Amino acid sequence: MPDWAQPWFAPYRDVAAPVFERLAGGAPVHEALGHQRFEPAGSLALGYEQHVAATGRVPTRDNAHDLFNGLVWLRNPAFKTALNRAHVAAPPAPPGQRGPLRDALTLLDESGLLLVAPPGLRQALGERDWVALFLTHRELWRGARMLVVGHALLEKLLAPRKPLCARVLLVDDLREPRLPAALVPADLPPLPVLGIPGWWAPNASREFYADDRVFRKPRLASAPALGGVAC
């Protein structure tokens, strides 16, 4: 059971309450979500995104991953519909690849966080200047608003770990976020979510942000990728 007092889960409390009541009564996930949009997962004649676009129905397995996907659909149907439409409308890519637009859409769907933030935070986030983002401009977070929309990230936050990282879409309105027509993964800056002030008690200490295994400086485009889990 999620801890609905946690800031990443709290926005879903109201839509989730009847869902978890039905789950407790033995309903499978697609029924517990309480909307005809959801159907049991099975073999698909079309790809997943094409099936959702063509039928308006979301194949749903009995697991936490698909449960959180359903909760995001319930709370943000217009946003999820926009993601689906963008997937289907994306330019064709070589076999076995998604292409940069669909790569970005997948990152947003799985690990996305919508963020309304003042300019100082936006600039620091884009530069991955963690000191400015979390310490120098710490008070600016009081005026920021955010919502985790990545269902895989929500699932991972059942067991919070310092390295958990969101990919951020900067928006002007959480209720009606605009999905850019052109989007690539580099447009979604990484954000260690448990570094957000007020989200996790350990980050009240400056030493929390000294962990360069998580709060890494941006590497040069020509530098080799490093292993591990970090932003």
N, C-alpha and C positions, 0 to 999 in steps of 0.2 A: 504494500500500500504506500503510495507516495506521501511524503510529509507536505501537506498543502500549505504549511506555514513558510516553507522555503520560497524565496522570491521567484525562482524559476518555475515553480509549480503553481504558485498562488493565482496567476491569471486564468488557470484552467479549473479552479476549484468548482465553480458553479456548473459548468457543463459536465464535469466529471462525476459530480455527486450521484445523479441517477444512473450513470453508467456503472459505477462501482456497486450500487445496490443490485442491479441486474446481474452483474458478474457474481456477486455473493450468492444470488439465488440459483446459480448454475447455468446462466445463459452463455452461449459462445460469444466471442468478442463482437462478431458482426451484428448479432442481435442486441447485445448489451449497449452498443453505440446508439441504438434507438432511432435509426433513420434508414429509410429505404435506399439511401445512397450506398450502403454497405452490403456486400454479399460475401458468401464463403469463397475462399480462394480455391482455385482449381485450374485445370489446363485452359489456356487462352488461345483462341484462334488468331488474335492480334497480340502485339506487344502490350505490356502493362499500360503504358501511357496512352497508346492508341485505343485500348479497350475502355479506359476511363473516359476519354474524349468522346468515343462513339456511343457509349451506353449511359454515361453519367453515373456509373456504379463502380465502387472501389473494392477490388478483391481483398479480402481481409483474413489473415490467419489468426489462430488462437495463440498469440504470443504478445509480449509487452511491446515489441517494436511496432507491430501493426495497431495495437491499442493506442499508443501515443500518436501514431499517424492519424487515427480516427479522431482523437481529441483535437488535434490541430485543424482537421477538416471541420469539426463542429464549431470551433471558435473562430476560425478564419476561412470560411468557405470561399469568399471572393479571391483571397490571396492564393489558396490552393488551386482554385480553378484557373487563375492566371498562370501559375506555374505549369499546370498540365497543358494548357493551350500553347504556351511558349515551347514546351518540349515537342509537341506535335508539329508546330510550325517551323521548327529549327531547320536550317539548311542541311541537306544530306551530308553525311560524313563517310569516310572510307570504312569498309567492312571491319567490324570489331572495335570501332571507335565511336564516341559520342559527338565529337566536335567541341570546340571551346564553349559555345553557348550552352549546350546540354551539360557539359562538365560543370559549368557555373551553376546552372539550375539544380543539378543533383547535389552539389555542395550546400546550396541554400536549403533544399528540401530536407537533407539529412542533418545538417549541422548549423542551420541558419539562426541568426539573431537579428531582429529588426531594432534599429537604434535611432532615436531622435536625440540629437546632442548639439550643444553649442559649438561654435567654430574651433575653440581651443582644443576640445576633445577630438573633434574630427581630424584636425591637423596632426595631433600627436598620434592618433590611431593609424593614420595613413603612413606616418613615418616610423611606426613601431617604436616610438620613443616612450618606453614603459615608465621611465621616471616622470616625465611630464604628464603622461596619461593618468597614472595612478597616484602620484605623490604631489608634484607641483600644482596640478590642476584638480586635486582631489575634491575640492569644494564644488567644482563645476558639475560633478555627478549628481548633485542635489537637483539640478535642473534637467537632467537627462531622463529619458523614458525608454524602456526596452522590453522586448518580448522574445523569448526563445520560440522559434517556429520549426526548428530542426527536430524531427521526431527521434532520430537516433541519438542526438545529444540529450534530449529529455530522458530517454531510456538510460543513458550512461549516468545521468545525474541522480538516478536512484541510489547510486553509491558514489558520492562526490569525491573526485580526486583532483589534486592541484593541476595536473597537466591538461585537463579537459579544455578544449579549444573550440570556440564558435567561429563561423565565418559571417561577417557583419555586412548587412545591407543598410546603408544610411538612408533614412527616409524622413519625410516631414510630418507624417501622420501615421500612428500605429493602427488606427482604425481603418484607414484607407491607404495602405502603402502602395506606392507606384513601383511596378516592376519595369526596369529599363528595357527598351526594345533590344539594345545591344548590350551584352553582358559577357564577361570572361572571368575566369577564376581570380585574376589579379584585381578585379573590381571589388572583391569581397575580402577585406583585410581580416587577418586572424585576430582573435581576442581571447585570452585566457579568462574564461567566464568567472572563475572563482577569485580573480583579482579585482572584480568590480566592487568598489567600496560599498559596504553594507550587505554584501551577498554572502560572506563567509567570515566568521569571527577571526581566523588566523591572519587575515590580511590587514588587520588593524596595526600590525607591526611592520615597520619598514623592511625588516629582514626577510619578510615573506617574498618580496620582489627582488631580492638579491640572488635568487636561484636562476642561474643562467642556463640551466637545463630546460627551463620553461620559458623564461623571459629573455629570449635570445635577441641579439641585434640582427637586423636584416642582413642576409648574406648577398654578395654581389651576384648578378645574374650568371656570371661565368664560373662561380664557385661550385664545387660538387655538393650534392645534397647530403645532409647528415642524417644518421639514423636516429631512432628514438621518437618520443612523443613530445612535441613542443610547438609553440607558436612562432 
